[in-house]
Amino acid sequence: MIKARKFVSIVIVLAVCLGLTLVPTALPGGVVSASSNVTIGVQPPTTNVDFSEAFSITVEVDNPDAVRISTAAARLNFNTTYFSVTSITAGPTLTTVLLNTYDNVAGTIDFDAGCPPGVNTTDTSILVCTINCLSKSVFGVSTVDFVYLGGPPPRQTKVEFGATDYLGGNTGLMNSGTVIVGEPPPVYVSPDSLAFNAIEAGENPPDQAIELCNSGAGALSWSLTDNAGWLSGTPTGGSLGEDECEDVTVSVDVTGMEAGDYSATITITGSPVLEIPVSLHIESATSVEPANLSASALSISPQQVEPGQEVTISINVANTGGETGSYNAVLYINEVVEDSQSVSVAAGASENVIFTVSKSQAGGYDVSLAGQSGQFEVVGGGGWVGGGGLGTGGIIAIVVAVIVLIVALFFILRGRRRET
């Protein structure tokens, strides 16, 4: 009879061990049998801290059952961008702390504790350890994710910070927490909307830029998303220091898109969350008018110069068509080609074509450019111009000389008549 009882006891122990072995590792919050009714908690669900401020996370164990928990292990994952762990302080002797480690590179906090039987929520000293932390000078939000590692699966879990009523309430318990570091500095963007234009099956429109600025105190983490496949921004996120600005390049890819009007939104997550509307108009290739180029407003300055002095000759070329066009401007001086320039003019735009010439011979010069004509004059010199005509100064000199000669002859002849 005694042997039979021992055999039954051994079978029950083996069955319990096998059952515990087959229970899969789970996230906190799983409901298990009464024989492993342990609670692991971390206090409270959300905390707000300033930049470079010390704060703490407390870890608790609740074991209302009649068996001792030899190990109850869990891990907290956190974002090292926003805070780091400075130390871990063990709790009262009621709880046996087996392992407390942290990694400020990987962002993990591990704890492993035993808990005597019958310890429950009515006891306010069930503290496994206090995790001491220090926030960084970067605004942001870090979750503290609770992951169960080993030992009897918990009956319920709790994530809190700096609590004094350890596991005092068992309703609505949470399995992750949130640390909010600092006050979000405002982010401003310019411009507050973008518009692109393109031609169907043509080239992509030129890129445009959005300027992001942090006008507050502390660092600002931001991210950029869009809701259209033809739209993209670079970079898609970053961090801005106080009074720091950064340009985001916005690009549009119209490959394979049909003519029409499209709209999208760029969302910048910072403080506040900003939405920038983006419009895209694609013109049908069949409805686009060809380039229509015309030249006007011939300018010659100055119109009277000294020999060797430069004269600026310009003309305006306008394109009233729908496509970019090229215009070849040829400058003629006294019906001889002096110079030429080719200019590309975008649809709806205009360009000035400018020539600079100088002449050493005095005289008048006829200018012809793009079907328009004008003149300039070189004064102060003499001689022949262009191997042909007389200069203005030469003509005046000849006229004066002829007049003087006529007057002289008049007086000579008059004197001879008196003598006779």
C-alpha positions in Angstrom: 0.0 0.0 0.0 2.8 2.4 0.9 4.7 1.6 -2.3 1.6 2.3 -4.3 1.2 5.7 -2.6 4.8 6.6 -3.4 4.3 5.5 -7.0 1.3 7.7 -7.4 3.2 10.7 -5.9 6.1 10.2 -8.3 3.7 10.1 -11.2 2.0 13.3 -10.1 5.3 15.1 -9.7 6.5 13.9 -13.2 3.2 15.0 -14.7 3.5 18.5 -13.2 7.1 18.8 -14.4 6.1 17.7 -17.9 3.2 20.1 -17.9 5.4 23.0 -17.0 8.0 22.0 -19.6 5.3 21.9 -22.4 3.9 25.4 -21.5 5.3 27.6 -24.3 7.1 30.9 -23.5 4.5 33.7 -23.8 4.1 37.4 -23.6 2.8 38.7 -20.3 -0.9 38.5 -19.7 -1.5 34.8 -20.4 -3.9 32.9 -18.1 -2.5 29.7 -16.6 -3.5 27.1 -14.0 -3.7 28.0 -10.3 -0.5 26.1 -9.6 1.5 28.9 -11.4 -0.5 31.9 -10.5 2.4 34.4 -10.4 2.3 38.1 -11.4 5.3 40.0 -12.6 4.8 43.8 -12.6 6.5 47.0 -13.6 5.1 50.3 -12.4 3.3 52.7 -13.8 2.1 52.6 -17.6 3.3 56.2 -18.6 5.7 58.7 -17.2 6.8 62.2 -18.4 10.3 63.3 -17.7 12.4 66.4 -18.5 15.7 66.3 -20.4 18.5 64.8 -18.4 16.2 63.8 -15.6 16.6 60.8 -13.3 13.6 58.5 -12.9 13.0 54.9 -11.9 11.2 51.7 -13.0 10.1 49.3 -10.2 9.7 45.5 -10.8 7.4 43.4 -8.6 6.4 39.8 -8.2 3.0 38.6 -6.9 2.7 34.9 -5.9 -0.6 34.1 -4.1 -0.3 30.4 -4.5 1.0 27.9 -2.0 4.2 27.0 -3.9 7.4 28.9 -4.0 8.4 30.4 -7.4 12.0 29.4 -7.9 12.4 31.7 -10.9 10.3 34.3 -12.6 12.3 36.0 -15.4 11.3 38.8 -17.8 12.9 41.4 -20.1 12.1 45.1 -20.7 13.1 46.5 -24.2 13.6 50.2 -24.4 14.9 52.8 -26.9 18.4 54.0 -26.0 17.9 57.2 -28.0 15.8 58.7 -25.2 17.1 57.2 -22.0 19.7 54.9 -20.4 19.9 52.7 -17.3 22.4 53.9 -14.7 22.0 51.1 -12.1 19.7 48.4 -10.7 18.9 48.4 -6.9 17.6 45.1 -5.3 14.3 45.1 -3.4 13.5 43.9 0.1 14.8 40.5 1.3 11.3 39.1 1.0 12.1 38.5 -2.7 15.2 36.7 -3.7 16.7 38.5 -6.7 18.7 36.0 -8.8 19.7 38.2 -11.8 19.6 41.9 -12.7 21.4 43.0 -15.9 21.0 45.8 -18.4 22.4 46.7 -21.8 22.4 50.4 -22.9 23.5 49.5 -26.4 20.9 46.8 -27.2 18.3 48.5 -25.0 17.4 45.6 -22.7 16.8 45.1 -19.0 16.7 41.5 -17.7 15.5 40.4 -14.2 15.1 37.0 -12.7 13.6 36.5 -9.2 12.2 34.0 -6.8 9.1 34.6 -4.7 7.9 32.9 -1.5 4.5 31.2 -1.5 1.4 33.1 -0.4 2.9 36.6 -1.2 0.1 38.5 -2.9 -1.3 42.0 -3.6 -2.2 42.7 0.0 1.5 42.9 0.8 3.0 46.3 -0.2 6.7 45.2 0.0 6.8 42.7 -2.9 9.6 44.7 -4.7 12.0 42.8 -6.8 14.2 45.7 -7.9 14.4 49.4 -8.8 15.8 50.2 -12.3 17.4 53.7 -12.1 17.4 55.6 -15.4 18.5 58.9 -16.9 16.7 60.6 -19.7 18.6 62.2 -22.6 18.3 65.7 -24.2 16.3 64.5 -27.1 12.5 64.8 -27.3 10.8 61.5 -28.1 8.7 58.6 -26.9 10.1 55.2 -25.9 8.0 52.2 -25.2 9.1 49.8 -22.4 8.0 46.5 -23.8 7.5 43.7 -21.3 8.6 40.2 -22.6 8.3 37.1 -20.4 11.4 34.9 -20.5 11.0 31.9 -18.2 9.7 30.3 -15.1 6.0 29.8 -14.4 4.0 31.9 -16.9 2.5 35.0 -15.1 -1.2 35.2 -14.2 -1.2 38.9 -15.1 1.4 41.6 -15.7 1.8 45.3 -14.9 4.1 48.0 -16.3 4.5 51.1 -14.2 7.1 53.5 -13.1 8.0 54.6 -9.5 4.9 53.1 -7.9 4.5 52.9 -4.1 1.4 50.6 -4.1 3.1 47.5 -5.5 0.5 45.5 -7.5 -2.2 47.1 -5.4 -4.8 46.8 -8.2 -5.2 43.7 -10.4 -7.8 45.0 -12.9 -6.8 46.5 -16.2 -3.1 45.6 -15.8 -0.8 46.5 -18.7 2.2 44.7 -20.2 4.0 47.7 -21.7 4.9 51.2 -20.6 5.8 54.5 -22.2 8.4 57.1 -21.3 7.9 60.6 -22.8 11.1 62.7 -22.7 10.9 66.5 -22.7 8.4 68.8 -24.3 8.1 68.6 -28.1 9.8 71.6 -29.8 7.7 73.1 -32.6 8.7 72.3 -36.2 8.0 74.6 -39.0 8.1 74.0 -42.8 8.4 76.2 -45.8 6.7 76.2 -48.2 3.4 74.8 -46.9 2.4 73.3 -50.2 4.0 72.1 -53.5 2.8 72.1 -57.1 4.5 70.1 -60.0 3.8 70.3 -63.7 4.9 67.8 -66.4 4.0 66.6 -69.9 2.7 63.1 -70.5 5.5 60.7 -71.5 8.0 63.5 -71.0 10.7 64.3 -68.5 10.1 64.4 -64.7 9.6 67.9 -63.4 12.4 69.6 -61.5 12.8 68.7 -57.8 11.6 71.1 -55.2 12.8 71.6 -51.6 11.0 71.8 -48.2 12.9 73.5 -45.4 12.3 72.1 -41.9 13.3 74.1 -38.8 13.3 73.5 -35.1 12.4 76.7 -33.3 12.2 75.3 -29.8 14.6 74.1 -27.1 16.1 70.6 -27.2 16.6 68.2 -30.1 13.7 67.4 -32.4 13.3 64.0 -34.0 11.2 64.0 -37.1 10.1 61.6 -39.9 8.6 62.1 -43.3 6.1 59.9 -45.1 3.9 60.3 -48.2 0.9 58.5 -49.6 1.7 58.3 -53.3 3.9 56.0 -55.3 5.0 58.9 -57.7 6.1 61.1 -54.8 9.3 60.8 -52.7 11.3 62.8 -50.2 14.9 62.7 -49.1 15.9 62.3 -46.3 12.9 60.6 -44.6 13.9 61.5 -41.1 16.5 63.0 -38.8 17.1 65.1 -35.7 17.3 68.9 -35.5 19.0 70.8 -32.8 17.8 74.1 -31.4 17.3 76.7 -34.2 18.6 74.2 -36.7 17.1 73.8 -40.2 17.3 71.1 -42.9 16.2 70.8 -46.5 14.2 67.9 -47.7 14.3 67.2 -51.5 10.9 66.3 -52.9 10.9 64.4 -56.3 8.1 63.3 -58.6 8.4 60.4 -61.1 5.7 60.6 -63.9 6.9 57.4 -65.6 3.9 55.6 -67.0 1.4 58.1 -65.7 -1.4 59.4 -67.9 -2.4 63.0 -68.4 -4.5 64.5 -65.6 -4.4 66.0 -62.1 -3.1 64.2 -59.1 -2.8 65.0 -55.4 -0.9 63.6 -52.5 0.1 64.5 -49.0 3.5 64.6 -47.3 3.2 64.0 -43.5 6.0 65.3 -41.2 5.8 63.8 -37.7 7.3 66.2 -35.2 5.4 68.7 -33.1 2.9 69.3 -34.3 2.3 66.7 -37.0 2.3 68.7 -40.3 0.6 67.8 -43.6 1.9 69.3 -46.8 -0.5 69.0 -49.8 1.2 68.2 -53.1 -0.4 68.6 -56.5 0.7 67.3 -59.9 -0.6 68.3 -63.3 0.3 66.2 -66.3 -0.5 67.8 -69.6 -1.5 65.6 -72.6 1.3 65.4 -75.1 -1.2 65.9 -78.0 -2.5 69.2 -76.5 0.9 70.8 -76.1 1.7 73.6 -78.5 5.1 73.7 -80.2 7.6 76.4 -79.3 6.8 79.8 -80.7 9.9 82.1 -80.6 9.9 85.8 -81.4 12.5 88.6 -81.0 11.9 92.2 -80.0 13.2 95.2 -78.2 16.5 95.8 -79.9 18.8 97.8 -77.7 22.1 99.6 -78.6 24.0 101.3 -75.8 25.7 103.7 -76.0 24.8 104.9 -79.5 27.9 107.2 -79.7 31.3 106.0 -78.6 35.0 106.8 -78.9 37.2 104.6 -81.0 37.8 101.2 -79.3 34.9 101.8 -76.8 32.5 98.9 -76.3 28.9 99.0 -77.5 26.3 96.6 -76.0 23.7 95.3 -78.5 20.9 93.1 -77.1 17.5 91.7 -78.1 14.8 89.8 -76.2 13.7 86.4 -77.4 10.3 85.2 -76.0 8.7 81.7 -76.3 4.9 81.8 -76.3 4.6 78.1 -77.2 4.2 75.0 -75.0 7.6 73.4 -75.5 11.2 74.6 -75.1 12.7 76.0 -78.2 16.1 77.1 -79.5 16.7 80.5 -81.3 19.9 81.4 -83.3 20.5 85.2 -83.2 22.9 86.5 -85.9 24.4 90.1 -85.6 25.2 92.1 -88.7 27.4 95.2 -88.8 27.3 97.1 -92.1 25.7 94.0 -93.7 28.6 91.8 -92.6 28.2 89.0 -90.0 29.8 90.2 -86.8 28.7 87.4 -84.3 26.0 84.8 -83.5 24.5 83.2 -80.4 22.1 80.3 -79.9 19.8 80.5 -76.9 17.3 77.9 -75.4 14.0 79.4 -74.2 11.6 77.4 -72.0 7.8 77.5 -72.7 6.3 80.8 -71.5 9.7 82.3 -70.7 12.0 84.9 -72.4 15.8 85.3 -72.6 18.0 88.3 -73.4 20.7 87.7 -76.1 23.6 90.2 -75.6 26.5 91.0 -77.9 29.5 93.3 -77.2 31.3 95.0 -80.1 33.9 97.7 -80.5 35.2 99.6 -83.5 38.5 101.6 -83.9 37.5 103.6 -87.0 35.3 106.7 -86.7 32.1 106.7 -88.5 28.5 105.5 -88.5 27.7 101.7 -88.3 24.5 100.0 -89.3 23.2 97.2 -87.0 20.9 94.4 -88.0 19.8 91.7 -85.5 16.8 89.3 -85.7 15.1 91.4 -88.4 15.5 94.7 -86.4 17.9 97.5 -87.3 19.7 100.4 -85.6 22.9 102.4 -85.6 25.8 103.6 -83.5 28.6 106.1 -84.3 32.3 106.2 -83.5 33.5 109.8 -83.1 36.9 111.4 -82.4 38.9 109.7 -85.1 39.2 110.2 -88.9 40.0 108.4 -92.2 38.1 105.9 -94.2 35.5 103.6 -92.8 35.4 100.0 -93.9 37.8 100.7 -96.7 35.1 102.8 -98.5 33.4 106.0 -97.3 34.7 109.0 -95.4 34.3 109.4 -91.7 32.2 112.3 -90.4 35.3 114.1 -89.1 37.0 113.7 -92.5 34.0 115.2 -94.4 33.9 118.2 -92.0 37.6 118.8 -92.4 37.3 118.7 -96.2 34.4 121.1 -96.2 36.2 123.6 -94.0 39.3 123.4 -96.2 37.3 124.0 -99.3 35.6 127.1 -97.8 39.0 128.5 -96.7 40.5 127.9 -100.1 37.5 129.6 -101.8 37.8 132.7 -99.5 41.6 132.9 -100.1 41.2 132.7 -103.9 38.5 135.4 -103.7 40.8 137.9 -101.9 43.8 137.1 -104.2 41.8 137.7 -107.4 40.3 140.9 -106.0 43.8 142.3 -105.2 45.1 141.7 -108.7 42.1 143.6 -110.2 43.0 146.6 -108.1 46.6 146.6 -109.3 45.5 146.7 -112.9 
